């Protein structure tokens, strides 16, 4: 579908913001929802924050490795 390599590279980086937002924000929102459901605020939310931080760094490391391989 995308024959132009420049367009493919552009789309890769365009989705990076969404990927970072979902990897960092998703666990936090799920943790908050579970805290409300089980009335354990703030413990599961804090676990979601730490999980989001770890996932965020995995995304960043993956992107850096991909950029390193291209150069």
CHARMM internal coordinates of N, CA and C (Angstrom, degrees):
IC EDIT
DIST 1 N 1 CA 1.4409
DIST 1 CA 1 C 1.5322
ANGL 1 N 1 CA 1 C 110.30
DIST 1 C 2 N 1.3359
ANGL 1 CA 1 C 2 N 116.25
DIHE 1 N 1 CA 1 C 2 N -42.93
DIST 2 N 2 CA 1.4519
ANGL 1 C 2 N 2 CA 119.95
DIHE 1 CA 1 C 2 N 2 CA 179.61
DIST 2 CA 2 C 1.5251
ANGL 2 N 2 CA 2 C 108.35
DIHE 1 C 2 N 2 CA 2 C -107.48
DIST 2 C 3 N 1.3110
ANGL 2 CA 2 C 3 N 115.89
DIHE 2 N 2 CA 2 C 3 N 97.26
DIST 3 N 3 CA 1.4560
ANGL 2 C 3 N 3 CA 120.83
DIHE 2 CA 2 C 3 N 3 CA -177.50
DIST 3 CA 3 C 1.5264
ANGL 3 N 3 CA 3 C 112.16
DIHE 2 C 3 N 3 CA 3 C -82.23
DIST 3 C 4 N 1.3150
ANGL 3 CA 3 C 4 N 116.60
DIHE 3 N 3 CA 3 C 4 N -28.90
DIST 4 N 4 CA 1.4558
ANGL 3 C 4 N 4 CA 120.72
DIHE 3 CA 3 C 4 N 4 CA -178.70
DIST 4 CA 4 C 1.5288
ANGL 4 N 4 CA 4 C 109.78
DIHE 3 C 4 N 4 CA 4 C -77.68
DIST 4 C 5 N 1.3285
ANGL 4 CA 4 C 5 N 118.82
DIHE 4 N 4 CA 4 C 5 N 118.85
DIST 5 N 5 CA 1.4729
ANGL 4 C 5 N 5 CA 120.09
DIHE 4 CA 4 C 5 N 5 CA -178.70
DIST 5 CA 5 C 1.5296
ANGL 5 N 5 CA 5 C 113.21
DIHE 4 C 5 N 5 CA 5 C -63.95
DIST 5 C 6 N 1.3450
ANGL 5 CA 5 C 6 N 116.76
DIHE 5 N 5 CA 5 C 6 N -28.46
DIST 6 N 6 CA 1.4659
ANGL 5 C 6 N 6 CA 118.96
DIHE 5 CA 5 C 6 N 6 CA 177.73
DIST 6 CA 6 C 1.5232
ANGL 6 N 6 CA 6 C 111.06
DIHE 5 C 6 N 6 CA 6 C -66.91
DIST 6 C 7 N 1.3317
ANGL 6 CA 6 C 7 N 116.84
DIHE 6 N 6 CA 6 C 7 N -39.57
DIST 7 N 7 CA 1.4631
ANGL 6 C 7 N 7 CA 121.23
DIHE 6 CA 6 C 7 N 7 CA 178.91
DIST 7 CA 7 C 1.5263
ANGL 7 N 7 CA 7 C 110.63
DIHE 6 C 7 N 7 CA 7 C -66.79
DIST 7 C 8 N 1.3167
ANGL 7 CA 7 C 8 N 116.36
DIHE 7 N 7 CA 7 C 8 N -39.98
DIST 8 N 8 CA 1.4591
ANGL 7 C 8 N 8 CA 120.36
DIHE 7 CA 7 C 8 N 8 CA 178.27
DIST 8 CA 8 C 1.5321
ANGL 8 N 8 CA 8 C 110.82
DIHE 7 C 8 N 8 CA 8 C -62.68
DIST 8 C 9 N 1.3217
ANGL 8 CA 8 C 9 N 116.97
DIHE 8 N 8 CA 8 C 9 N -43.67
DIST 9 N 9 CA 1.4666
ANGL 8 C 9 N 9 CA 120.77
DIHE 8 CA 8 C 9 N 9 CA 178.39
DIST 9 CA 9 C 1.5234
ANGL 9 N 9 CA 9 C 110.38
DIHE 8 C 9 N 9 CA 9 C -64.93
DIST 9 C 10 N 1.3139
ANGL 9 CA 9 C 10 N 117.50
DIHE 9 N 9 CA 9 C 10 N -39.44
DIST 10 N 10 CA 1.4631
ANGL 9 C 10 N 10 CA 121.89
DIHE 9 CA 9 C 10 N 10 CA 178.65
DIST 10 CA 10 C 1.5228
ANGL 10 N 10 CA 10 C 110.56
DIHE 9 C 10 N 10 CA 10 C -62.35
DIST 10 C 11 N 1.3144
ANGL 10 CA 10 C 11 N 117.42
DIHE 10 N 10 CA 10 C 11 N -43.78
DIST 11 N 11 CA 1.4635
ANGL 10 C 11 N 11 CA 120.78
DIHE 10 CA 10 C 11 N 11 CA 179.55
DIST 11 CA 11 C 1.5185
ANGL 11 N 11 CA 11 C 112.19
DIHE 10 C 11 N 11 CA 11 C -66.93
DIST 11 C 12 N 1.3179
ANGL 11 CA 11 C 12 N 117.40
DIHE 11 N 11 CA 11 C 12 N -32.70
DIST 12 N 12 CA 1.4685
ANGL 11 C 12 N 12 CA 121.02
DIHE 11 CA 11 C 12 N 12 CA 175.94
DIST 12 CA 12 C 1.5248
ANGL 12 N 12 CA 12 C 110.77
DIHE 11 C 12 N 12 CA 12 C -59.91
DIST 12 C 13 N 1.3175
ANGL 12 CA 12 C 13 N 116.27
DIHE 12 N 12 CA 12 C 13 N -46.47
DIST 13 N 13 CA 1.4607
ANGL 12 C 13 N 13 CA 120.20
DIHE 12 CA 12 C 13 N 13 CA -178.15
DIST 13 CA 13 C 1.5244
ANGL 13 N 13 CA 13 C 112.04
DIHE 12 C 13 N 13 CA 13 C -77.86
DIST 13 C 14 N 1.3167
ANGL 13 CA 13 C 14 N 117.15
DIHE 13 N 13 CA 13 C 14 N -24.22
DIST 14 N 14 CA 1.4558
ANGL 13 C 14 N 14 CA 120.76
DIHE 13 CA 13 C 14 N 14 CA 176.86
DIST 14 CA 14 C 1.5261
ANGL 14 N 14 CA 14 C 110.90
DIHE 13 C 14 N 14 CA 14 C -67.06
DIST 14 C 15 N 1.3148
ANGL 14 CA 14 C 15 N 117.35
DIHE 14 N 14 CA 14 C 15 N -35.26
DIST 15 N 15 CA 1.4598
ANGL 14 C 15 N 15 CA 120.88
DIHE 14 CA 14 C 15 N 15 CA 179.59
DIST 15 CA 15 C 1.5263
ANGL 15 N 15 CA 15 C 112.70
DIHE 14 C 15 N 15 CA 15 C -81.46
DIST 15 C 16 N 1.3137
ANGL 15 CA 15 C 16 N 117.70
DIHE 15 N 15 CA 15 C 16 N -7.97
DIST 16 N 16 CA 1.4615
ANGL 15 C 16 N 16 CA 121.16
DIHE 15 CA 15 C 16 N 16 CA -177.64
DIST 16 CA 16 C 1.5290
ANGL 16 N 16 CA 16 C 112.19
DIHE 15 C 16 N 16 CA 16 C -61.77
DIST 16 C 17 N 1.3120
ANGL 16 CA 16 C 17 N 118.12
DIHE 16 N 16 CA 16 C 17 N -40.89
DIST 17 N 17 CA 1.4595
ANGL 16 C 17 N 17 CA 121.26
DIHE 16 CA 16 C 17 N 17 CA 179.28
DIST 17 CA 17 C 1.5108
ANGL 17 N 17 CA 17 C 112.28
DIHE 16 C 17 N 17 CA 17 C -61.92
DIST 17 C 18 N 1.3204
ANGL 17 CA 17 C 18 N 116.32
DIHE 17 N 17 CA 17 C 18 N -42.83
DIST 18 N 18 CA 1.4590
ANGL 17 C 18 N 18 CA 120.31
DIHE 17 CA 17 C 18 N 18 CA 177.83
DIST 18 CA 18 C 1.5174
ANGL 18 N 18 CA 18 C 110.92
DIHE 17 C 18 N 18 CA 18 C -65.55
DIST 18 C 19 N 1.3014
ANGL 18 CA 18 C 19 N 116.14
DIHE 18 N 18 CA 18 C 19 N -41.09
DIST 19 N 19 CA 1.4617
ANGL 18 C 19 N 19 CA 120.65
DIHE 18 CA 18 C 19 N 19 CA -179.94
DIST 19 CA 19 C 1.5344
ANGL 19 N 19 CA 19 C 111.37
DIHE 18 C 19 N 19 CA 19 C -62.79
DIST 19 C 20 N 1.3173
ANGL 19 CA 19 C 20 N 116.58
DIHE 19 N 19 CA 19 C 20 N -41.37
DIST 20 N 20 CA 1.4605
ANGL 19 C 20 N 20 CA 120.50
DIHE 19 CA 19 C 20 N 20 CA 178.65
DIST 20 CA 20 C 1.5238
ANGL 20 N 20 CA 20 C 110.43
DIHE 19 C 20 N 20 CA 20 C -67.50
DIST 20 C 21 N 1.3291
ANGL 20 CA 20 C 21 N 117.14
DIHE 20 N 20 CA 20 C 21 N -43.40
DIST 21 N 21 CA 1.4626
ANGL 20 C 21 N 21 CA 120.50
DIHE 20 CA 20 C 21 N 21 CA -179.47
DIST 21 CA 21 C 1.5188
ANGL 21 N 21 CA 21 C 111.78
DIHE 20 C 21 N 21 CA 21 C -62.80
DIST 21 C 22 N 1.3113
ANGL 21 CA 21 C 22 N 117.43
DIHE 21 N 21 CA 21 C 22 N -41.36
DIST 22 N 22 CA 1.4668
ANGL 21 C 22 N 22 CA 120.74
DIHE 21 CA 21 C 22 N 22 CA -179.43
DIST 22 CA 22 C 1.5258
ANGL 22 N 22 CA 22 C 110.89
DIHE 21 C 22 N 22 CA 22 C -71.20
DIST 22 C 23 N 1.3367
ANGL 22 CA 22 C 23 N 117.08
DIHE 22 N 22 CA 22 C 23 N -41.29
DIST 23 N 23 CA 1.4658
ANGL 22 C 23 N 23 CA 119.19
DIHE 22 CA 22 C 23 N 23 CA -178.26
DIST 23 CA 23 C 1.5183
ANGL 23 N 23 CA 23 C 111.86
DIHE 22 C 23 N 23 CA 23 C -68.38
DIST 23 C 24 N 1.3227
ANGL 23 CA 23 C 24 N 118.16
DIHE 23 N 23 CA 23 C 24 N -32.93
DIST 24 N 24 CA 1.4613
ANGL 23 C 24 N 24 CA 120.62
DIHE 23 CA 23 C 24 N 24 CA -179.75
DIST 24 CA 24 C 1.5250
ANGL 24 N 24 CA 24 C 112.03
DIHE 23 C 24 N 24 CA 24 C -89.58
DIST 24 C 25 N 1.3170
ANGL 24 CA 24 C 25 N 116.80
DIHE 24 N 24 CA 24 C 25 N -41.56
DIST 25 N 25 CA 1.4611
ANGL 24 C 25 N 25 CA 120.58
DIHE 24 CA 24 C 25 N 25 CA -174.43
DIST 25 CA 25 C 1.5145
ANGL 25 N 25 CA 25 C 114.92
DIHE 24 C 25 N 25 CA 25 C -84.19
DIST 25 C 26 N 1.3055
ANGL 25 CA 25 C 26 N 117.37
DIHE 25 N 25 CA 25 C 26 N -29.73
DIST 26 N 26 CA 1.4673
ANGL 25 C 26 N 26 CA 120.99
DIHE 25 CA 25 C 26 N 26 CA -177.63
DIST 26 CA 26 C 1.5246
ANGL 26 N 26 CA 26 C 113.54
DIHE 25 C 26 N 26 CA 26 C -58.65
DIST 26 C 27 N 1.3251
ANGL 26 CA 26 C 27 N 118.16
DIHE 26 N 26 CA 26 C 27 N -53.65
DIST 27 N 27 CA 1.4702
ANGL 26 C 27 N 27 CA 119.07
DIHE 26 CA 26 C 27 N 27 CA 179.68
DIST 27 CA 27 C 1.5288
ANGL 27 N 27 CA 27 C 113.25
DIHE 26 C 27 N 27 CA 27 C -61.98
DIST 27 C 28 N 1.3279
ANGL 27 CA 27 C 28 N 116.84
DIHE 27 N 27 CA 27 C 28 N -32.61
DIST 28 N 28 CA 1.4637
ANGL 27 C 28 N 28 CA 119.70
DIHE 27 CA 27 C 28 N 28 CA 178.86
DIST 28 CA 28 C 1.5291
ANGL 28 N 28 CA 28 C 110.25
DIHE 27 C 28 N 28 CA 28 C -67.06
DIST 28 C 29 N 1.3193
ANGL 28 CA 28 C 29 N 116.36
DIHE 28 N 28 CA 28 C 29 N -45.71
DIST 29 N 29 CA 1.4659
ANGL 28 C 29 N 29 CA 119.67
DIHE 28 CA 28 C 29 N 29 CA 179.69
DIST 29 CA 29 C 1.5251
ANGL 29 N 29 CA 29 C 111.94
DIHE 28 C 29 N 29 CA 29 C -65.86
DIST 29 C 30 N 1.3115
ANGL 29 CA 29 C 30 N 116.72
DIHE 29 N 29 CA 29 C 30 N -40.54
DIST 30 N 30 CA 1.4676
ANGL 29 C 30 N 30 CA 120.24
DIHE 29 CA 29 C 30 N 30 CA 177.88
DIST 30 CA 30 C 1.5300
ANGL 30 N 30 CA 30 C 109.83
DIHE 29 C 30 N 30 CA 30 C -65.07
DIST 30 C 31 N 1.3336
ANGL 30 CA 30 C 31 N 117.40
DIHE 30 N 30 CA 30 C 31 N -41.80
DIST 31 N 31 CA 1.4598
ANGL 30 C 31 N 31 CA 120.99
DIHE 30 CA 30 C 31 N 31 CA 177.93
DIST 31 CA 31 C 1.5153
ANGL 31 N 31 CA 31 C 111.97
DIHE 30 C 31 N 31 CA 31 C -62.55
DIST 31 C 32 N 1.3263
ANGL 31 CA 31 C 32 N 116.88
DIHE 31 N 31 CA 31 C 32 N -41.30
DIST 32 N 32 CA 1.4576
ANGL 31 C 32 N 32 CA 120.65
DIHE 31 CA 31 C 32 N 32 CA 178.44
DIST 32 CA 32 C 1.5211
ANGL 32 N 32 CA 32 C 111.12
DIHE 31 C 32 N 32 CA 32 C -63.86
DIST 32 C 33 N 1.3355
ANGL 32 CA 32 C 33 N 115.50
DIHE 32 N 32 CA 32 C 33 N -43.49
DIST 33 N 33 CA 1.4621
ANGL 32 C 33 N 33 CA 120.11
DIHE 32 CA 32 C 33 N 33 CA 179.14
DIST 33 CA 33 C 1.5384
ANGL 33 N 33 CA 33 C 110.63
DIHE 32 C 33 N 33 CA 33 C -62.32
DIST 33 C 34 N 1.3243
ANGL 33 CA 33 C 34 N 116.64
DIHE 33 N 33 CA 33 C 34 N -43.45
DIST 34 N 34 CA 1.4691
ANGL 33 C 34 N 34 CA 119.93
DIHE 33 CA 33 C 34 N 34 CA 178.44
DIST 34 CA 34 C 1.5291
ANGL 34 N 34 CA 34 C 111.50
DIHE 33 C 34 N 34 CA 34 C -66.06
DIST 34 C 35 N 1.3263
ANGL 34 CA 34 C 35 N 117.27
DIHE 34 N 34 CA 34 C 35 N -36.67
DIST 35 N 35 CA 1.4643
ANGL 34 C 35 N 35 CA 120.17
DIHE 34 CA 34 C 35 N 35 CA 176.22
DIST 35 CA 35 C 1.5207
ANGL 35 N 35 CA 35 C 111.37
DIHE 34 C 35 N 35 CA 35 C -61.97
DIST 35 C 36 N 1.3069
ANGL 35 CA 35 C 36 N 117.19
DIHE 35 N 35 CA 35 C 36 N -41.85
DIST 36 N 36 CA 1.4646
ANGL 35 C 36 N 36 CA 120.63
DIHE 35 CA 35 C 36 N 36 CA 178.17
DIST 36 CA 36 C 1.5288
ANGL 36 N 36 CA 36 C 110.95
DIHE 35 C 36 N 36 CA 36 C -65.93
DIST 36 C 37 N 1.3248
ANGL 36 CA 36 C 37 N 115.59
DIHE 36 N 36 CA 36 C 37 N -39.03
DIST 37 N 37 CA 1.4618
ANGL 36 C 37 N 37 CA 120.51
DIHE 36 CA 36 C 37 N 37 CA -178.06
DIST 37 CA 37 C 1.5324
ANGL 37 N 37 CA 37 C 111.83
DIHE 36 C 37 N 37 CA 37 C -67.94
DIST 37 C 38 N 1.3348
ANGL 37 CA 37 C 38 N 116.81
DIHE 37 N 37 CA 37 C 38 N -41.78
DIST 38 N 38 CA 1.4615
ANGL 37 C 38 N 38 CA 121.30
DIHE 37 CA 37 C 38 N 38 CA -176.26
DIST 38 CA 38 C 1.5330
ANGL 38 N 38 CA 38 C 113.56
DIHE 37 C 38 N 38 CA 38 C -101.41
DIST 38 C 39 N 1.3397
ANGL 38 CA 38 C 39 N 116.95
DIHE 38 N 38 CA 38 C 39 N 2.22
DIST 39 N 39 CA 1.4614
ANGL 38 C 39 N 39 CA 123.10
DIHE 38 CA 38 C 39 N 39 CA 178.26
DIST 39 CA 39 C 1.5343
ANGL 39 N 39 CA 39 C 111.78
DIHE 38 C 39 N 39 CA 39 C 55.15
DIST 39 C 40 N 1.3225
ANGL 39 CA 39 C 40 N 115.26
DIHE 39 N 39 CA 39 C 40 N 50.47
DIST 40 N 40 CA 1.4670
ANGL 39 C 40 N 40 CA 121.07
DIHE 39 CA 39 C 40 N 40 CA -179.55
DIST 40 CA 40 C 1.5201
ANGL 40 N 40 CA 40 C 111.97
DIHE 39 C 40 N 40 CA 40 C -121.04
DIST 40 C 41 N 1.3178
ANGL 40 CA 40 C 41 N 117.43
DIHE 40 N 40 CA 40 C 41 N 21.19
DIST 41 N 41 CA 1.4567
ANGL 40 C 41 N 41 CA 122.42
DIHE 40 CA 40 C 41 N 41 CA -175.79
DIST 41 CA 41 C 1.5225
ANGL 41 N 41 CA 41 C 110.64
DIHE 40 C 41 N 41 CA 41 C -51.46
DIST 41 C 42 N 1.2371
ANGL 41 CA 41 C 42 N 124.26
DIHE 41 N 41 CA 41 C 42 N 130.01
DIST 42 N 42 CA 1.4545
ANGL 41 C 42 N 42 CA 135.34
DIHE 41 CA 41 C 42 N 42 CA 11.19
DIST 42 CA 42 C 1.5174
ANGL 42 N 42 CA 42 C 114.36
DIHE 41 C 42 N 42 CA 42 C -109.72
DIST 42 C 43 N 1.3245
ANGL 42 CA 42 C 43 N 119.64
DIHE 42 N 42 CA 42 C 43 N 15.05
DIST 43 N 43 CA 1.4638
ANGL 42 C 43 N 43 CA 121.33
DIHE 42 CA 42 C 43 N 43 CA -167.00
DIST 43 CA 43 C 1.5177
ANGL 43 N 43 CA 43 C 114.14
DIHE 42 C 43 N 43 CA 43 C -68.36
DIST 43 C 44 N 1.2940
ANGL 43 CA 43 C 44 N 118.39
DIHE 43 N 43 CA 43 C 44 N -46.06
DIST 44 N 44 CA 1.4756
ANGL 43 C 44 N 44 CA 119.02
DIHE 43 CA 43 C 44 N 44 CA -179.40
DIST 44 CA 44 C 1.5316
ANGL 44 N 44 CA 44 C 109.80
DIHE 43 C 44 N 44 CA 44 C -72.53
DIST 44 C 45 N 1.3341
ANGL 44 CA 44 C 45 N 116.60
DIHE 44 N 44 CA 44 C 45 N -32.07
DIST 45 N 45 CA 1.4620
ANGL 44 C 45 N 45 CA 119.41
DIHE 44 CA 44 C 45 N 45 CA 175.46
DIST 45 CA 45 C 1.5330
ANGL 45 N 45 CA 45 C 110.62
DIHE 44 C 45 N 45 CA 45 C -62.61
DIST 45 C 46 N 1.3245
ANGL 45 CA 45 C 46 N 116.66
DIHE 45 N 45 CA 45 C 46 N -41.93
DIST 46 N 46 CA 1.4719
ANGL 45 C 46 N 46 CA 119.51
DIHE 45 CA 45 C 46 N 46 CA 177.38
DIST 46 CA 46 C 1.5266
ANGL 46 N 46 CA 46 C 111.47
DIHE 45 C 46 N 46 CA 46 C -63.64
DIST 46 C 47 N 1.3206
ANGL 46 CA 46 C 47 N 116.96
DIHE 46 N 46 CA 46 C 47 N -38.90
DIST 47 N 47 CA 1.4653
ANGL 46 C 47 N 47 CA 119.79
DIHE 46 CA 46 C 47 N 47 CA 175.68
DIST 47 CA 47 C 1.5329
ANGL 47 N 47 CA 47 C 109.83
DIHE 46 C 47 N 47 CA 47 C -62.86
DIST 47 C 48 N 1.3292
ANGL 47 CA 47 C 48 N 116.56
DIHE 47 N 47 CA 47 C 48 N -37.77
DIST 48 N 48 CA 1.4640
ANGL 47 C 48 N 48 CA 120.67
DIHE 47 CA 47 C 48 N 48 CA 176.50
DIST 48 CA 48 C 1.5145
ANGL 48 N 48 CA 48 C 112.25
DIHE 47 C 48 N 48 CA 48 C -65.43
DIST 48 C 49 N 1.3250
ANGL 48 CA 48 C 49 N 116.56
DIHE 48 N 48 CA 48 C 49 N -37.29
DIST 49 N 49 CA 1.4683
ANGL 48 C 49 N 49 CA 120.40
DIHE 48 CA 48 C 49 N 49 CA 177.60
DIST 49 CA 49 C 1.5225
ANGL 49 N 49 CA 49 C 110.26
DIHE 48 C 49 N 49 CA 49 C -63.21
DIST 49 C 50 N 1.3230
ANGL 49 CA 49 C 50 N 116.77
DIHE 49 N 49 CA 49 C 50 N -47.91
DIST 50 N 50 CA 1.4723
ANGL 49 C 50 N 50 CA 119.42
DIHE 49 CA 49 C 50 N 50 CA 179.79
DIST 50 CA 50 C 1.5281
ANGL 50 N 50 CA 50 C 111.77
DIHE 49 C 50 N 50 CA 50 C -65.32
DIST 50 C 51 N 1.3188
ANGL 50 CA 50 C 51 N 116.97
DIHE 50 N 50 CA 50 C 51 N -38.51
DIST 51 N 51 CA 1.4708
ANGL 50 C 51 N 51 CA 120.44
DIHE 50 CA 50 C 51 N 51 CA 176.37
DIST 51 CA 51 C 1.5269
ANGL 51 N 51 CA 51 C 110.39
DIHE 50 C 51 N 51 CA 51 C -63.73
DIST 51 C 52 N 1.3256
ANGL 51 CA 51 C 52 N 116.79
DIHE 51 N 51 CA 51 C 52 N -42.27
DIST 52 N 52 CA 1.4630
ANGL 51 C 52 N 52 CA 120.99
DIHE 51 CA 51 C 52 N 52 CA 178.24
DIST 52 CA 52 C 1.5128
ANGL 52 N 52 CA 52 C 111.96
DIHE 51 C 52 N 52 CA 52 C -62.32
DIST 52 C 53 N 1.3281
ANGL 52 CA 52 C 53 N 117.21
DIHE 52 N 52 CA 52 C 53 N -39.46
DIST 53 N 53 CA 1.4654
ANGL 52 C 53 N 53 CA 120.83
DIHE 52 CA 52 C 53 N 53 CA 178.42
DIST 53 CA 53 C 1.5245
ANGL 53 N 53 CA 53 C 110.32
DIHE 52 C 53 N 53 CA 53 C -63.82
DIST 53 C 54 N 1.3170
ANGL 53 CA 53 C 54 N 116.75
DIHE 53 N 53 CA 53 C 54 N -44.51
DIST 54 N 54 CA 1.4692
ANGL 53 C 54 N 54 CA 120.56
DIHE 53 CA 53 C 54 N 54 CA 179.47
DIST 54 CA 54 C 1.5260
ANGL 54 N 54 CA 54 C 110.48
DIHE 53 C 54 N 54 CA 54 C -62.80
DIST 54 C 55 N 1.3258
ANGL 54 CA 54 C 55 N 117.49
DIHE 54 N 54 CA 54 C 55 N -45.72
DIST 55 N 55 CA 1.4693
ANGL 54 C 55 N 55 CA 120.69
DIHE 54 CA 54 C 55 N 55 CA 179.33
DIST 55 CA 55 C 1.5255
ANGL 55 N 55 CA 55 C 111.09
DIHE 54 C 55 N 55 CA 55 C -63.74
DIST 55 C 56 N 1.3279
ANGL 55 CA 55 C 56 N 116.92
DIHE 55 N 55 CA 55 C 56 N -38.73
DIST 56 N 56 CA 1.4583
ANGL 55 C 56 N 56 CA 121.29
DIHE 55 CA 55 C 56 N 56 CA 177.43
DIST 56 CA 56 C 1.5250
ANGL 56 N 56 CA 56 C 110.69
DIHE 55 C 56 N 56 CA 56 C -58.48
DIST 56 C 57 N 1.3325
ANGL 56 CA 56 C 57 N 117.14
DIHE 56 N 56 CA 56 C 57 N -46.01
DIST 57 N 57 CA 1.4583
ANGL 56 C 57 N 57 CA 119.88
DIHE 56 CA 56 C 57 N 57 CA 179.95
DIST 57 CA 57 C 1.5253
ANGL 57 N 57 CA 57 C 112.05
DIHE 56 C 57 N 57 CA 57 C -67.01
DIST 57 C 58 N 1.3439
ANGL 57 CA 57 C 58 N 118.03
DIHE 57 N 57 CA 57 C 58 N -34.37
DIST 58 N 58 CA 1.4627
ANGL 57 C 58 N 58 CA 119.84
DIHE 57 CA 57 C 58 N 58 CA 175.38
DIST 58 CA 58 C 1.5261
ANGL 58 N 58 CA 58 C 111.08
DIHE 57 C 58 N 58 CA 58 C -62.76
DIST 58 C 59 N 1.3150
ANGL 58 CA 58 C 59 N 117.12
DIHE 58 N 58 CA 58 C 59 N -40.95
DIST 59 N 59 CA 1.4711
ANGL 58 C 59 N 59 CA 120.64
DIHE 58 CA 58 C 59 N 59 CA 178.33
DIST 59 CA 59 C 1.5293
ANGL 59 N 59 CA 59 C 109.91
DIHE 58 C 59 N 59 CA 59 C -63.85
DIST 59 C 60 N 1.3260
ANGL 59 CA 59 C 60 N 116.52
DIHE 59 N 59 CA 59 C 60 N -45.46
DIST 60 N 60 CA 1.4657
ANGL 59 C 60 N 60 CA 119.85
DIHE 59 CA 59 C 60 N 60 CA -179.30
DIST 60 CA 60 C 1.5307
ANGL 60 N 60 CA 60 C 110.99
DIHE 59 C 60 N 60 CA 60 C -63.44
DIST 60 C 61 N 1.3328
ANGL 60 CA 60 C 61 N 117.63
DIHE 60 N 60 CA 60 C 61 N -44.37
DIST 61 N 61 CA 1.4629
ANGL 60 C 61 N 61 CA 120.48
DIHE 60 CA 60 C 61 N 61 CA 178.88
DIST 61 CA 61 C 1.5256
ANGL 61 N 61 CA 61 C 111.57
DIHE 60 C 61 N 61 CA 61 C -62.62
DIST 61 C 62 N 1.3272
ANGL 61 CA 61 C 62 N 117.05
DIHE 61 N 61 CA 61 C 62 N -38.49
DIST 62 N 62 CA 1.4667
ANGL 61 C 62 N 62 CA 120.47
DIHE 61 CA 61 C 62 N 62 CA 178.66
DIST 62 CA 62 C 1.5253
ANGL 62 N 62 CA 62 C 110.74
DIHE 61 C 62 N 62 CA 62 C -63.99
DIST 62 C 63 N 1.3216
ANGL 62 CA 62 C 63 N 116.68
DIHE 62 N 62 CA 62 C 63 N -42.45
DIST 63 N 63 CA 1.4632
ANGL 62 C 63 N 63 CA 120.60
DIHE 62 CA 62 C 63 N 63 CA 179.67
DIST 63 CA 63 C 1.5255
ANGL 63 N 63 CA 63 C 110.41
DIHE 62 C 63 N 63 CA 63 C -66.20
DIST 63 C 64 N 1.3078
ANGL 63 CA 63 C 64 N 117.40
DIHE 63 N 63 CA 63 C 64 N -42.11
DIST 64 N 64 CA 1.4662
ANGL 63 C 64 N 64 CA 120.56
DIHE 63 CA 63 C 64 N 64 CA 179.92
DIST 64 CA 64 C 1.5235
ANGL 64 N 64 CA 64 C 110.73
DIHE 63 C 64 N 64 CA 64 C -63.83
DIST 64 C 65 N 1.3288
ANGL 64 CA 64 C 65 N 117.20
DIHE 64 N 64 CA 64 C 65 N -41.94
DIST 65 N 65 CA 1.4688
ANGL 64 C 65 N 65 CA 119.68
DIHE 64 CA 64 C 65 N 65 CA 177.72
DIST 65 CA 65 C 1.5114
ANGL 65 N 65 CA 65 C 111.51
DIHE 64 C 65 N 65 CA 65 C -63.33
DIST 65 C 66 N 1.3450
ANGL 65 CA 65 C 66 N 116.83
DIHE 65 N 65 CA 65 C 66 N -39.90
DIST 66 N 66 CA 1.4639
ANGL 65 C 66 N 66 CA 120.56
DIHE 65 CA 65 C 66 N 66 CA 178.79
DIST 66 CA 66 C 1.5170
ANGL 66 N 66 CA 66 C 111.09
DIHE 65 C 66 N 66 CA 66 C -64.40
DIST 66 C 67 N 1.3302
ANGL 66 CA 66 C 67 N 117.27
DIHE 66 N 66 CA 66 C 67 N -40.76
DIST 67 N 67 CA 1.4600
ANGL 66 C 67 N 67 CA 121.07
DIHE 66 CA 66 C 67 N 67 CA 178.48
DIST 67 CA 67 C 1.5183
ANGL 67 N 67 CA 67 C 110.01
DIHE 66 C 67 N 67 CA 67 C -67.24
DIST 67 C 68 N 1.3216
ANGL 67 CA 67 C 68 N 116.81
DIHE 67 N 67 CA 67 C 68 N -39.21
DIST 68 N 68 CA 1.4590
ANGL 67 C 68 N 68 CA 121.29
DIHE 67 CA 67 C 68 N 68 CA 178.87
DIST 68 CA 68 C 1.5278
ANGL 68 N 68 CA 68 C 112.13
DIHE 67 C 68 N 68 CA 68 C -62.20
DIST 68 C 69 N 1.3347
ANGL 68 CA 68 C 69 N 116.94
DIHE 68 N 68 CA 68 C 69 N -38.55
DIST 69 N 69 CA 1.4681
ANGL 68 C 69 N 69 CA 120.52
DIHE 68 CA 68 C 69 N 69 CA -179.95
DIST 69 CA 69 C 1.5251
ANGL 69 N 69 CA 69 C 111.21
DIHE 68 C 69 N 69 CA 69 C -68.51
DIST 69 C 70 N 1.3354
ANGL 69 CA 69 C 70 N 117.53
DIHE 69 N 69 CA 69 C 70 N -32.20
DIST 70 N 70 CA 1.4576
ANGL 69 C 70 N 70 CA 120.64
DIHE 69 CA 69 C 70 N 70 CA -178.84
DIST 70 CA 70 C 1.5163
ANGL 70 N 70 CA 70 C 111.73
DIHE 69 C 70 N 70 CA 70 C -71.70
DIST 70 C 71 N 1.3248
ANGL 70 CA 70 C 71 N 117.84
DIHE 70 N 70 CA 70 C 71 N -28.19
DIST 71 N 71 CA 1.4623
ANGL 70 C 71 N 71 CA 120.55
DIHE 70 CA 70 C 71 N 71 CA -176.30
DIST 71 CA 71 C 1.4857
ANGL 71 N 71 CA 71 C 112.71
DIHE 70 C 71 N 71 CA 71 C -91.87
END
COOR INIT
IC SEED 1 N 1 CA 1 C
IC BUILD
